[in-house]
Amino acid sequence: MVLHVLRALFFLLMAAVGSFYLSRSAIHGNGTPWLAYLAMPITIGLALLFIAIDIFSPRRKLTIFAGSFFGLLVGIAIAYALSFVVSLLVDNYYVPSHDATTAQVALQTDAIKVFFDLVVGVVSCYLAISFILQTKDDFRFIIPYVEFSKQTKGARPMLLDTSVLIDGRIADIAETGLIESQLVVPQFVLDELQAVADSADRLKRNRGRRGLDVLAAMRDSKKADVVFYEAAGHHEEGGVDHQLVHLARSLNARVLTNDYNLNKVAQLTGVDVININDLSSALRPVVVPGEKMRVQIVKPGEGAGQGVGYLEDGTMVVVEQARPFINENVDFVVTRALQTSAGRMIFGRLAEEPEVATKRPTTRS
């Protein structure tokens, strides 16, 4: 809609330029006759030509007022610079009629200069504004050889992937107010989440709906700044992971995920990644060998006599000689802790109760 109004205004301004020159020549009676009659067709033809070029040129994402204002400044600067070229060309190549006086030649030359200055000014402003509107995105806009990055308050934005929304822990983290960055959900991530929610498989469908519920709750939260972003040009560039990494690089953003493969791919391409699993592991209490803990044994382990239980934060615990105590709470002593990409495991042995041994003194008779 904005571009339609801009094109209509550009056409009217170009027609006004031709009408202005025609009326000025008629009033003074000493303008260039052939140029006076051709002024209106020339300006209208140029307007239609540049509008056609703009419509059929490759399109990019639109933006609004900041780009328009900057484009107007650029257009005025270009028009001012080209006015010297116009003046030089007119002075060197315009040939007045032989019967024209010096005053008439001066008026004709000034009229031609004003005409072409107005045409160049309107065309420059239109092309500059149109180019900025179609190349600027929500975080930055680019002009040839120079890049202006939008200064955002706080940390860099974070891109959310499908797995972290389905996981749901990001909503609890955001509710604490710990995240000050803007949380960005690309349109292709939302499309993938919708496809999962519409899956014929009941388990996938429930996971997708959970992700949509988590996203809706985060949108309603006052402590989370969640925005949707439609990344133009990213829809045909491979899978969602590839698009997410490419978008993160173009926006200088970080990726928030708990997908192990996406984590590795992003790190290889130089994109900063925040893994929810790593964050969760870092927030778990630190255990050291020799520490005494209590856990409920829920199933037998793989080794002989081993029992397996889980702490409240989901950490797996393997206790030696605890198989007879399934469905019972036992005290154990930590022997070692193992940190893996899938999470943390704690190994221990049953705590031995101190034995009180009483020996009867021996007497000799």
N, C-alpha and C positions, 0 to 999 in steps of 0.2 A: 504493500500500500504506500509506503514512504517513497519507494522508487517511482511509482506511477505518478504521484504528485510532483516529484522532482522533475520527471521527464516532461510533464505538462507545463510546468513553470519554465523550464528551459526552452521549450518550443515557443511559448508566448514572449519570452524575453528576446529571443532571436528575431521574431517577427516585429517586435517593438523597435529593435535596432534598425532594421530595414525601413520601417515607417518613419523613424526619426530622421534618417538621412534623406529620405525622399521629401519629407515636409521641409527640411532645412534648405534643400536645393530649390524647392518651389518658392520659398519665401525670399531668399536672396537673389534668385534668378541667375546666378553665376556659377552654379555647380557644374559638374561634369555630366552632360545629358545622358550618355550611355550608361554610366555608373548609377545615376539616379533611378533610371527605369529598371535596372537589373538588381538594385539593392534588395528589394523585397524577395524576389525569387532566389537570390543567392543565399540570404540568411535563412529562409525557410528550407531550402535544399540542404544547407549545412546542418540545420537542426535535425532534419529527418535522417541524414546520413549518420550523424554521431549517435542518435538514438538507436538506429538499426545496428550499428557496430556494438553498442553497449548491450543490446538485448541478445545478440547472437554470440557474444564473446563468452568464454568459460566463466561459470558462475561460482562464487564462493559464499561463505556465510555472511549474513547481514548483521549489522549492528545499528546503533542509533546516534544520539546527539553528540557524543564525544568525537566520533569519527567525522560527522558532518561539519562540526566546527573546525576541526583540524584540517579537513579537506578544503574548506573555504579559505582558510589562511594560506594554504599551499597554493591554491588556484590564484589568489590575488597576487602572491609573490611571483608566480610564474608569469602572470599577465603583465606585471610591472616590468619584469626583466625583458619580456618580449616586446614591450612598447618601444624600447630603444632600437630593436631590430626593425620594427615596422617603420619607424621614423627614418631610419637610414635607407631602407629599401625604397620608400616613397620619394625621398629627396634625390636618390640616384637614378631611379628608373621611371618616374612619372614624367610624361612629356605633355605640357599644356598646349592648348591651341595657339596658333600663331597670332591671332588677332586679340588675344587676352592681354589685359593690362597687368602690371605688376601686382596691383591690389587684388585683381581677380585670381591670379595665379596663387597668391598667398592663401586666399579663401578656399580655393579648390584643394590645395595641398592640405590645409588644416582639416577640411571636411573628410578627405580620404583617410587621413591619419586617425581622426576620431572614429570613423566608421570601423576601420580594421582593429583599432584598439578595443572597441566595444565587443567586436566579434571574438577576438582572441581572449578577452577577459571572461566573457560568458562561457566560452568553450572550455577554457582552463579550469574555471571553478566547477563546472558541471562534471568534467572528467575526473578531477581530483576528489570531489565528494563521492561520486559513484564508485571510484576505485577503493576508497577507504571503507565505504559501507559494505562492499562485497569481499573485503579481505580481512577485516578486523574480526577477532573472536572475543569471547568473554574475558579473556585474561591478558591478551596482548594484541597489538596490531603492528603490521610490518609495512614499511615503505622500502623501495630499493636501496640496499646497502646499509640501511640504518634500522635498528630494532628498538622499539620503545616498549618496555615491560611495565605492566601495571603494578604499582606498589600496593601490596595487600597488607592489611594489618595482621600482625601475628606471624605464625609459621606458614610454611608452604601448604597448599591444599592437599588433601588426601583423596585418592580414588578408591572407591569400594568395589570389590569384585563380588561375584555371586556367592562364593563359598562363605565369605565373612558375614553376609546378610542371612544366609540360611543357618549358620552357626548361632547367631543371635547374641553372643557375648558383647559385641560392639555396642549394642544398645545400653547395656549396664555400664560399660566403661564411659560412654558419652554422658550418661546421666550423672556421673560423679562430677562432671565439669572439668575433667582432666584434659580433654581435647579442646584446644582453642582454634585449631585449624578448621577450614571449611571442608566439609565432607561432600564429595562430588560423586554422584551416581551417573555414569554415562548411559546414554539411551540403549546401547547394545547390551549392557549388563541388565538393564530393566527388561529388555526383550527376552533375554535368556531366562531370567527369573520367571517371567510370565509363561514361557514355554514349559518350564519345569512344573509350574503350578497347573498347567493344562494337560500334563502327561497322563497317559492311560494307566500307568503303574501307580498304584495307590500310595506306595512309600514315597516315590518321587513327588507325587502331587501334594502330599502332606508337607514335604520339605519345602517345596516351592511356595505354598501358602504361608508357611511359617516365615519364610524370608520376606514375603510381602507384608505380613503383619508387623515384623520387626521394622521394616522400612517406614511403614505408616506411623508406628509409635515414635520413631526417631524424628519424623517430620513434625509431629505434634509437640515434641519436647522443646522446651525453651532453652535448654542447655546444649543443644546440638544444632549446628547450622548446616542443614542438608539441602543441597540443590541438585537439580537434574541438569544434565548437560548433553546436548545433541551434537555429537562430534561429526561435522560434515566431512565426507571423504574417507571415513574409517569403516564404512559398512562392507566394503568389498576387499578388505586387506587381510583375509584369513580368519582364524578363530578368534574367540573373545579374548583369550590370553594375549595373543599377538596384538590385537587392537588396543588392549588396555596398556600394554607396555609402550606401544607407539604413542598413544595419547599422553601418557605420563611424561615421556621425553619431550613432546612438543609443548606441554604446559608447565614443565619443570615441577611436576607434582610427585608425591610419594604414593605408593600402592599399599593399601591395607588389605591383608589376605590371611588365610590359614592354609592355602594350597601350597604344598611342598614344591611341586613342579613349577608353578608360577613364580614362587620365591626364587628358585635357582635361575630361571630364564631371565627374570628382571635383574638379578645381580650380575649376570653375565653381560647384559646390555648397559650396565651402568645406572640403572634406575634404583632409587632408594626404596626399600621394602620394609614394612612393619608387619611382622608375623604375629598373629594373635596367640598362637601356641607358644612362641618364644616369650611373649609378654606374660602369659599365664604362668609359664615355668619360672620366670624371674620373680614373680610375686609369691611363689610358694615358700613356706618356711624352710630355712636351711637346716639340714640334718647332718650330724657328724657321727662317725663311728663311735660306738660306746653309749650313744644316747638311748634312753629307754622310752618306748612308746607302746601304745595299745591299739589293737586293730581286731576287727571281726574276720575270722577265716570263713570264706564263702565257698571255696572249691579247692580240690586238690591241685598241686602243682605238677610240673612235668618230671621233676626229679623225685627220687625215692624219698618218701616221708615229707615232702614239701607241702605246705598249705599256702593258698593265695588269698589275700584280702585287699581292700581299697580304703585309702584315707578319704576324708570328707572332700578334699579337692580333686579326687579321682586318681591320685598316685597309686600305682600298683605296688603291693608289698608281697614279697616272697619270704616266708618264714620256714626255716629248717625244722624238721621233726614236728610240724604243726598239723599234719594231716588228720590225726585222731580228733582234732578240736574243731571240725567243720561246724559252722553256725554258732560258734562260741567266741567270746572275746578273750584274747590272750595278750599277755605282756611279752614284748620281745625287745631285744637289744640290737641296735643297728650295727651291721658289720661293714656295709658299704652301700653307696648310692651311685646309680648309673644314669647319666643324662644322655638321651638320644633325641633325634629329630622328632620322633613320635611322642616323646614325653619323658617322664622320669620314672625310674624303678628303684625301689629300696629293698635291700636284702638284709635279713636278720636271722637271729636264732632265738629260741625260747629263753626267756629270763629264768634263771635258776633261783629258786628260793633258798636263802641261806639255811644250811643245815646246822642244827644245834646238837652237837654230839656230846653226850655226857658219859664219861667213863667212870666206872666204879673203881675206886683205888684198890689196889691189890695189897693184901696183908699176908704176912708170913707168920705162920704159927710156929 
